[in-house]
Amino acid sequence: MGIHGLMSYIGENHQFFNDITLHNVRIIIDGNNLFHRLYFDSDLDLKYGGEYDSFGDIICKFFESLSQCNISPYVIFDGGCDYSDKKIETIKERARDKIIKAHSILRGGGGTVLPLLAPEVFKQVLVQLQIPFVQCHSEADRDIVALANQWNCPVLTLDSDFCIFDLKAGYCPLNYFKWKNVCSLEDHSKFYISAQCFSIENFCNYFNHMNKALLPLFAVLNGNDYINLPSLENIFTRVHFHARTSAGRKNVRIQGLLNWLSGFSEPKEAIEDILRYIKQSEHEKIRELLYFHMDEYTQSEVDLATYFQNKDIRPHVPTVLASKAPEWMLVALLRGELAPFLSDCLTLRRTFLPAQVENMRRTSSHRCSLNIRQVIYGLLNTNEIFLDSTLNLSAKMPGKECSKVTYVQEYDRFEQTLKKTNIQAVLKKFNSYGLSSLQRLPEISILDRTCFLLETLKVNVDVQALPANLHLTVYITCYWVVHAEPKVTLHHLQALLLCIVTGELHKLKNKSGDKNSMEEGIGMVYDRLSQLRQRELHTGYPDKEVAHIFCQWQSCLLMGIYLNQLLCCPLPTPDITRLYSGTLVHRFYQELKSMGATEDLLEGSMVASEMYSKLQHAVAASVPTDFF
């Protein structure tokens, strides 16, 4: 959610905070907020499509700091969009804003747009570090509050809504959480992290010991992501708010509103006073809306504590999702093994495709992965076909595909605007693989699920000579080469494969075991490749066409991963942290254009040369000999 202007206001009033030291304690972390802040606050690249290796290292350092202080983190992620659609206009506005920011970044301007694969990188690192996490079925705020109060531990985020929730142990804003500077006692017997914790008691006491039950009403009146009623603006023009601040106009409004509310003993009294400034005919409507939106600041009844103690016990599931998703899918969503993208497509028949820093004059880079998404939509639709057929046996003839047509609304970039398009789900050849319903999907053999995945991508290449963790990446790369527009050139492909090789060499270089058994040239070639990142690119901003081509690859990879997830992972999920670095790929591309060969970059390591050769051979086998 988010209260307009509140974070900047409380940041100017340190009397609302208590200084604390954190050690030997549980802490509840807002996962979505954390991965945004870790990326944006670490001076990582935003222009070239993401530095996922560096991002992975930063995530590791963050949790290492917590571990050093014996702080036990529990990470909570948002799930799909709210089923009531009360936030749809805010989501649309944010999507439009990201498109504008992406265009600005491409031209060398300001703005922040999270690289496409960053959320998947974050979850992969959590799995590697064995950090407990859960993915809620919709927005996580109220579930976070419930767990934090049940365990009496602080919440770590940078969301102003947590100034409104009644948290027993308080809310630690991420910008006041000094995780990079772990402190210790003189005898090093204890390590701790210094932080400032927002106190709802300090906040309310500042406003004449205001009843904290009035804070949700303040949030609704001031304006949050859910409500913006023009009728309520009347109270700001007709009621005199006395503000004790010399700050800007927005903060005058916030403080004045709080001062005014502090004169009431409870929300009901304040609401009835508000209605005096609104037309009689709108009283009932406004009263209901105010109470409805104030309820968003009560903690949920979802029991995540029991889930963390016993993963076999599943918390409450919203009726809309439970009616459409089979049991295995509900469990996989909670564990973060399925993306919220899939639950949105299943329940809402709608998705927002994230903006990327790409050529805005061309069709969206997500157009390249459209065929994969259509099959995903079709797979999700098989569950409804199954339900329909059990109710009406004539709905589907044995041995024939169902003729029911289903569409999913996609919101994607069109030039520099947001456009909605109805995309038809593809329902073909599902029965030949036994995919008669989503419920029965895990029962299908791995071979059939793999064959179905390869048929979707329309690739048939031999990847057995490559490590299993690269199989899906190679298949996706073959698909990308065929479908990308503008056309993939040999230099584009070589640059991407060099980046993949660099990631594999990093793993070999850092692999535990007998270092003497490792080929000496691996470290040398890895250093040579990775050091290219430090060189300045020819211009201060990306080549639009090159950026667009690699954005298409990222879109294809992400949708390929989603399809693999939905098929219960017949192929290993690629380790994205060491698979792709936008800065490095763009640097390789420029280097190859000037020198025209890869041999010099790989010279000195037979392992590196062979790996690159096998990758190139596999991809080249999927296209005509004269393709490049």
N, C-alpha and C positions, 0 to 999 in steps of 0.2 A: 504494500500500500504506500503510505508516505503522506505526511502532513505538510502542506505547502509552506515553506519558509521556516519550519520549526527547528531544523538542525542548525541553521545559521544563527537563529535566535538563542538557543541554549548554549551554543558555542561561545557566545559573547557574555555569558553569565555563569562563571565558574562556581558560584555559590550553590548551584544546583547539583554539584558533583561531590563525591567523597573520594579521597585518595585511598587506594587499596593496593595490597600486594597479593598476588595470586600464586599459590603453591599448594600441592597436595589437595587438590580440589577437582571436582567435576566442573565442566563448562559446556553449555549448549551453544552450538555455533549455527548461525544462519548460513547454510552452504552456498546458496546462490549469491548472497551478498559478499561472502568471503572470496569466491573465485573472481568476481568482478574487481574487488578492491585489490587483491594480490596482483592481478594483471595490470591494472591501470596505475597503481602506485609504485610499480617496480621499474618504470622507464623502459618497458619492453616495446618492441616494434608493433605498430598498428598499421603501417602502410603496405607491408609486403605479405600480409596473410598470416602473421603469427609466428612467434618464436616459441614453439611448444617444448623444446628441450630446456631452454632457460626457464620457462614457466614451471616445468616439472621440478627443476632444481629448487626454485623459490618455494613451492608447495612443501617440498621435503624439509627445507630449512625452517619453515614456519612450525611444522609439527615436531621437528627435533627440539625446537625451543620449548614447546609445551612439555615434551617428554622429559627434558632436562629438569624442569620444575615440578615434575610429577603431577602435571595437570592432565586430567583425563578428558579428552574432547569427545563429544557426541555431535555429529553433523546431521542437520535436518535440511532436506531439499524440498523446494516447491515441486508439486506435481503438475498436472495439466491445468488448463484454464477453468475458472469457476463455471459450474454448470448453469447457473442462473443468468449468465451473460451480463451481470451488473457492471463488469469492468471492461466490456468490449470496446467502448469508445476510447478509454484510456490506452488500451492495447494498440488500437489503430493509430492513435496519436504518437505513441512511442515508436511504432514501426516507421511512420513517416519521418519522424525526427532522426532515426538512425540512418535512413536513406540520405537525408541532407548532410548528416555528419560524415558518412562514408564518402560522399562526393567531395566534401571539403578536405578530407584527409588525402584523397588521391591527388588533389591539386596543391598539396603542401600546406593546407590550412590546419586549423585546430579541430578538436572534437575527439570523442572516444567511441569506438565501435569494437565490441569484443570479437576477436577472431573466431571463426566458425566452430573449430574443433576444441576450443578451450574448455567448455564444460565437460566434454568426454575425457580430456586429459586429466582434469581435476579428479574425477571419479576413479579413473584408472590408478592414479597415485594413491588415493585413499585405500583402494583394494591392496595395492602393493605394500603399504605401510600398516595394513590391518587396522585402520581407523574405523570404528563403528559408525555407520550412517544409515539413514532411512530416507526414502523418497515418499512424501505425502501424496495423497490423491488429488489435492488441489493446493491452494496457497497455504504455506506452512506456518504463518505467524501464530495463529491461535493454538496450534499443536505445540509449537516451541514454548509458548507461555505455560501451557499445562504441564509439560515435562519439567521445565525449570522450577516451577512452584512445587511440583511433587518432590523433586530432589533438593529443593532449596539451594539452587546454585545459579550463578549469573548467566546472562545471555550475551553473546558476542556477535555484534552486527553493526550496521551503520544505517539503520532504518528508523526514522523519527517516530513511527507508530509505537515503538517500544518505550517511548516516553509516556504514552497514554495507558498502556497495559499496566496492571497492578502486579508487578514482579517482586516477590519476597526478597530476593537477593540482588535485585537491581539489574541494570543494563549497562554493559561496557561498550561504548562506541569504539569501533575499530581504529579510528584515528587517534585515540588516547590509549591504545593498548600497545605497550612498548616491547613487542616480541623480539625485535632485533637487538635489544640491549638487555640480555638476561643478567640479573644482578645476583650477588651471593654475599653471605655473611663473611666476616673476616676469616673464620676458620673453614670456610667452604662447606659447612655442614648443611647448608640449605640454599637452594637456588630459587629465585622468584622473578616474576614479571610485574613491573609496576603498571598500574592502570588507573584510570578515573572512572568511577561508576556513577551513572546518573541515579539520583535518589528522588523518587516520586514524592517522598515526605518533604525533602528540602524544597522541591518545586512548589508544592501546595502551600507550605508554610510561608513562602515568599509572598503569596497572594492571599494574605490575611487568613491563613489556615483553611484554605478552601477545601471543601469536601472533594476527595479525589474521584468520587462517582460522577462529578461534573466534567471530568476530562474527556470522556468519549463525546459528550455534547460539544465541547470546544473543538474537537477534531472534525466533527461533521460540519459545524458552522464555519470554521475557517476554510474548509475545503480539503478533501483528500482525493485519492484516486477513484473512489466510488461515487461520490456525490458532488454535484455542482448545481445547486438550484438557484436560478435567477431570483426567485421569489424571496429567498433569504437575504439577498443583497439589500433589501429594504431596511433591515435592522441596522446595517452599517451606515446608512444615510440618515436614519431618523433617531438612532440612539447615540448619545454622547459618550464616547469611550475616553476615559482618562488614562493616558499612557505615561508611565514614569521612565521614559527612555528618550535619548537623543539620537537613536539609531534611525535607519531608513524607514520609509513609509510602510513597508511590509511588516517590519518589526513593531511599529506603532500599532498597527492593526492587531497583531498577535497579542501584545501586552494589554492593549485596551480591552480586547475581548475577554481576556483572562481576568482583568480587574473587575469587569462588569459581572462575569459569571460568579466571582467570589462573593458577591452580595446575596446569592441564593443559597438555601440550605440543601437543596436536592434538585436533580434534573427536572422532575415534574414541574416544580415551581418555576424554573427558568423557561421551560418550553411553553407553559401557559402564558408567560409574559411576552415571549417572542410572538405568539400568535396574535397579540394585540396589534401588531404592525403589518399583519397579512389579511387579505380579504377573507371575509367570513366563509365564503364558498370554498376556500382552499384549506380551511383549518384541519379537517379530518385527514385529508391527503398528506399535508405537511407533517402532522402529528405522527401518522403511521410511518412515514419515511424516516423521520428523525429517530424514532425508536428502533426501526428496522436496522438502520445503519449503525446506531450506537451498539447494537448487539454484536457487531463485528469486533468489539473490543472486550468481549468476555472470552475467557479461555475455553477451549474445546473440551469435549469429554473423551477424546481419543486417548487411549492408554499406551503411549509409546514406551513407558518404563517397562511394562510387562513384555513388550515386543523385544526390547534390547536384552532382557534377561532370558527370553525364550523365543527364538526366531520362528518357532512352529506355531506360536499364537499370533494370529493376525488381528490387528485393530479393526475398528468399525470401518466399513467401506460405504461410500455414498450409494444410494439406491440406483441412481442412473448408471454408474459404472458397474455395479454388481449385476444389473440386469443384462448387460451386454458382454462383459468380459468373463471368460472361464476362470476357474480357480487358479490354474497354473499361471495365468497372466496377471491376476491380482497379486500373487506372491512375488512374481518377477518385477512388477512395478514397484512394490514396496522395497525390494532389495536394490533397486536402481539398475536392474539387469535389462529393463526395457525403458526406453526414453518416453518422457511425457508427450512428445510428438505423436506417439502411437496411440496413447489413450485419448488425446484430442481428436485424432482422426476417427477413432472408434465411436466415441460418445457424441461429439459435437459435429462430426463431418466437416471439420474446418481446421486449417493450420496456417500459421504465419511463418513464412520462410525468412530466415534472418538475413539482413543486409550484409553485403561484403564490399570491400574496397575494390571496385572493378570499373570497367568502362561503362559509364552511364548511358552512352549513346547506343550501346548494343543491348540485345535481349538479355534479361537477367541470366546470370551464370547458372541458376537453378534449373533453367530450361534443359541443360545437358543431362540432368539426372531424372527428368520427367518420367521416362519409361520405367525406371526403378520404383518411383513413387506410385505410379498407377498400379503396379503389381502389389505393392504394399497395401494400397487401398482395397484392392480386390481380395487379398488374403483376409484382411480385417472384416470384409463383407461376407466371407463364407460363413461366419457364425450366424448372421441373420438369415442367410439362405437355409442353414441347418434348422434354425428355430422355426422358420416359415414352413419348411418341409415336414417337420414333426407335427405341426398343426394342420397342415393341408397336404396330404400325400400327393395330390395331383399338381402341386406347385412345381414339382421337378421330376422329369421323366428319368427312369434309370438309365445310366450310361450317357446322359446328355448334360451339357452345361446349362445352368439356369439362365434364362433370358432376362432376369431382373437387372435393370440398369441403375447403378448407384453413382452419385457424384460426391466429390469432396471439394469444399470451397478452399481455394488457395489464395492467400494474400501475399503478393510478391511485388517486387519493384518493376514498374514500367517507366522507363526513362528516370525521372527524379520524383516520381509520385508512387503512391501505393495503389495497386489495382487488385480487384477480386476477380477470380476466374473459376468457373466450375469445371473441375477435372474429372473425367470419367474413369471409374475404377475398371481395371482389366481383369476379367474372369475367364481365363483360357487355360485349358489343359490341367486344371487343378485335380480333377478326378483321376487322371492317369497316374498321378503321384500319391493318390490316397488322401488328398487334402480336401476332404468333403466338408470339414468344419474346423473352426478355430479350436474348439474344445479338444479335438482328437489329434491336433498337430504334433504334440510331443511323442505320440505313439508311432509316428511315421519313422521309418529307418533313416539313419544318418545318410546313407547312400542316396536315398530318394530326395531328401531335403537338399543335399548338396547338388544333385542333378537339377533340381528345380531352380536353385540359385543360379547355376551356370546357364541354364536355358534363359532365365530372365536377362542375364547380362549378355547372352548370345556369344559366349566365348567357349572355346574348346582347345586349350593349350596344355601342354605337359609342364607341371610345376614341381614335379617330385624331386628334382635336383636342388630345389631351394628350401630354406628352412620353413617349417609349417606356419610360423607366425607371419610369413610374407605372402602366403597363398592368396588370401582375399585381396590384399593390396595389389598383387599382380593382375588378378582378374578384373578388378575395378579399373586399373590403369589401361588394360586392353579395351575395356568399354569406353573409357574417356577418349582414347586416341581416335576411336571410330566416330564418336558422337560430338566431339568438341567443335565449336564454331566461334571464332576463326579456327582454322585447321591447325592441329598440333604439328610442329616441325620437328626434325631430328634433334635440334638443339634444345627444344623444350623437353623432349623425352629424356635426353642425356642428362640435362640438369636435374630433373626429378630423380632419375635413377642414381646419380651421384649422391644426392641428398639421402636417399634410402641406404646406400652403401655406407655413408658416413655414420649413420645411426647404428648400423650393424657392427661397424668397427669399434664404435664406442663401447658397445656391450662386450665385445671380445677383449678389448683393452682393459676393462674394469671387472672382467669375470674373475671370481675367486678361484684359487687353485694354484697350480704350478706355473708361475710366470715364465719359467725357462722353457716350457713347452710351447709357448706362444711364439709365432713367427715374429722376429724382431721388426720387420718392416711394417707391421700393423700399426704400431704406435706412431711411426714416422709418417705414414700416409694419412692417418687420422689427423695428426697435427697439421699437416699441409692443407688438407681439405677444410678443416674447421677454422684455420687462421684466415681463410679467404673472407670469412664473415667480417673481419676487422677492416678490410679495405673499403674505401669509399666507393659507392656506386657512382656511375657517370653523372647522374643528376640527383637532386635532393628528393625526388619523388619517383614512383614507379612508372615504367613504360605501361601505358594503359592496356595495350593489347596483350602483353606478357602477363600482366596482373590478371586480366580477364580469363586467360587460358588456365592459369593455376587456381583461380577461384572455382572454375568449373570442376577441376580435379578434386578439390576439397568437398564440393557439394556431392559429387559422385561417391567419394569415399564415405561421407557421413551417411548418405542414404543406403549405401551398400552395407554399412555397419548396422543400420536400423533393420534392414531386411534380414540380415544374418541373425540379429537378436530375435526378431519375430519368428524365425525358423528354428529357435532354440539353439543357435550357434553350432551348426554343423561344421563350420570352419573356425579356427582360433581367431579371436578379435585382435587386430593389429595393435601393437604398442605405439600409440600415436606420439608419445613423448619423445621418441627417438626416430620417428618416421619422417618428420617434415619440419623444416624451418624456412619460412618465407624469405627471410633475408639471405640465407645461404643459397636457396634455389635461384633467386634473382641474380645473385653474384656469380653462381656457376654459369647461368645462361649468358651473361656478358662475357665471362672468361672464355667460354666455348666459341662464342661468335668471333672473338679476336684471335684465338689460337687454333680453333677448328678441330681439336682432337682431345680425347680423354686420357690417352696413354701417358702423357706427361704427368697428369695429376695423380695417377694410380701407380706410377713407376716405383718399384721397390717392394711391393707386396703382391705375391702370387695369390694370396687369399682374396685381397681386394679386387684384383683384376678378374679372377675367376667368378666372383660373386656378381660383379658388374656385367660380365659377359653373359652369364646365365640369365640375369634379369632382362637384358636387352634382347637376347635370343627368344625368350618366352613371349615378350610383347610383340616382337617383329613377326613371330609365327602366327599372330592373330590378324594380320593385315596383308594385303597383296605385296609382293616383293618390291614394287615400284611406288609404294605408298608415300614414302618420304622423299 
